[in-house]
Amino acid sequence: MECAYRNVSYFFVAILAIIIVGFYPHYFVHFADFAGFTYVHHTHTVLLLLWFAMLIVQPILIYQQRLDLHCLLGKTSYVLMPLIVGSMLAAIKTGYVKSLLRLPQAQNLASLYLPISALIPFGTLYILAIVYRKRPALLMRYMIALAVALLGPGVGRIPLDITDFNTAIMVAFALCDVWLLGLLLQEYTKGKVYQPYLLSLFGVLCANGRIYTVSN
């Protein structure tokens, strides 16, 4: 493993912590009765936590030279990823139906942008990671970009005293863009492998382009 990425597990922990902070007042604060939530929300949460657990453990296994366990755990993503995508879609549908009676149709539809615009790059970057699974430098960077792509829904739900919904969305996705841009510049200036971050940034900008347009 590259020296600069030996502590990448801490990076994944930080991403997970931000997401948990964002969803805390909307989900985790309701532990343990979880009134108003269904098995769809719980399944989605458990699957994402398993995903981040995998991301956190994988670099540790490489560092400890347990490549056998690393490969075995990586193969579980072939099952875990479709389940996560399915749970995301189910959670989006459940939230939309639940809000039909209390939100105007336009606002209810607008609320779908946040999760859907994270789902698209999430799935795309995973496919790219699998395509380049035999090239560890590319695989690792696509997995990092994939984790960053999940920041949007988490940051978008953090109470930042932003009353305007569209502005909150712009802030959430701008953070993803800035983080990916920072990773891109860091790799480029050091002469490292920067192409995955460049492609990831382009993909995230395309996926979020409608949000910026709506916000303006």
N, C-alpha and C positions, 0 to 999 in steps of 0.2 A: 504494500500500500504506500502511496505517495506520503511523504512526511507531513505535507500541509493538510492532509486529510485524515491523519491518525485520530484526531479528536472530533471527527465529524458526527459521532454519536451525540455529543453535547449540542450540536447544531440542531439535530432532529428533536432532542428534548426541548430546546428553546421554542421550536416551531409548535410542538405539541402543547407547551405551556401557554402560548399565545392563543391557540385555538380553544383551549379549556377555559381561559379567562373570558373569551368572547361568548362562549356558550354557557358559562356558569349561571348568569341571571335568567337564562331562557330554558335551561335544562337541569344542570347539576344541582342548582339550589333546591330543586324539588325532591332531592333524595330524602327519604327512601320511599315515599308513597307515590311520587311521580303522577299526581292527579292530572288527568287530561292527556296523558301520553299513552301511546299504544306500543305493541310489540315491534312495530315498524321502526319507531324511534330508537328503542333499546337495541334492536338488532343492528341498526346502522351505527350506533355508538360503539358497540362491542367490536364490530368489524373494523372500524377505523382505528380503535385502540390496538387491535391486533396488528394492523398494518404498521402503525408507528412502532410497536414493539419489535416487529421484524426489522424495520429500518434502523432502529437503535442497536439491535443485537448483531446485525450482519457485519458492520465494520469491526466490532469487537472480536468476532470469530476470525476475521481475516488477520487482525493484529496478533491473535493467539495462534495463527497458522492452523486453524481447524477448518480447512477448506472443504472437508467432507461434509461437516455440519452446515457450512455456509451454502454449499450447493443444494443440499437437501432442503434447507429452509427456504432458499430462493425458489425452489420448484413449487412450494406451497402457494406462492403468489399467483400461479396459474389458476388456482381455484379461488383464492381470496379476492383477486381483482374483479372478476365477474360478479361475485357476491356483493362487493362494495358498490359497484356501479348499479346493480339492481336495487340495493338498499337505498342508494341516493335517489334514484328515480321514484321509488316507493315513498320515501320521506317527502320528496318534493310534491308528489301528488296528494299525499295525506294533508300536508300543510295548506295546499291550495284549496282543497275541498273544505277543510275546517274553517277557512277564512272567508268562504263565499258569502256567509250571512252577516259578517261584521265589517267587511272592508268593501269599498267601491271596487268594481270590476277592474278599472284601470290600475289601481294601486295593488290589487291582488296579483294581477299579471306582472306588474313591475317587480314585485317581490321575487318572481321566478328567475330574474336575471342573475341575481347573486349566486345561487347554487349551480345553475346551469352553466354559467360562465366559468365556474371552477371545474365542473365535470368534464368539459370538452378538453382542456389542456391536460387534465389529470389522466384521462384515458389515452390521449395521444402520446404523451411523454412516456407512459408505461410501455406502450407498443414500441417506441424507439429504444427504450432501455432493453427490452427483450431482443429486439433486432440486433443490438450491439452487445449482447450478453457475454460474448467471447472476447470483448475488448474492455477490460475493467475500467480504464480511464474514462471511456465514454459512458459505460453503464452507470458508474458512480455519479457522474455529473447530471445525467438525466434523472436519476433518482432524487438528487438534491433539488433539482428544478421542479420535479413533481411535488415534493414536499412544500416548496415555496408557493406553488400554485394553489395549495389548499389554504393559504393564509387569508384569502379574500373573505370567505364566509365567516371566519373567526373574527377578524379585525372589524368587519362590517357590523358585528353585533356588540362590540365593546362600547360601553357608554362613554362617548367623548364629548358630550354636550353639543352634538351636531344635530340640530332639529330637522334640517332638510334631508330627506331620504336620499335624493340623488347625490348630494354632496358626500354623505356618509359612504355611499357606494364608491364614489370616485376616490376617496381617501383610502378605502380598503384595497382597491386594486392598484392604486398608485404605489402603495407600499410594496406590493408584489413586483411591480415593474422596477422600482428603485433597487430592491434587493437583488433581482436578477441582473440588472445593469451593473451593480457593484461587483457581483461575482464575475461577470463578463470582463469588466475592466481589470480586475485583479489578475485573471488568467492571461489576458492579452498582454498586459504590461510586463508580466513575468515570462512571456514566451511559452506559456503552457497551453493545454488543450482548451480553447475557448469556444469552439464551434457549437458544442451542445447548449451552452448558455445563450449564444446568439440566436440559435434556432428556437430555443425555449422562449426567449423574450419576444421574438417575432410572433410566435404562436399565441402567447398570452395577450399581446397587444391586439391581435386579430380577434381573439375570442372575446375580449372586453371592449372592442371598438364600438359596438352598439350602445354600450352603457355610457361611454363618453359622449356619443352623439345625442342620446336621450337627455343626458344631464345638461347639455348645452342648449 
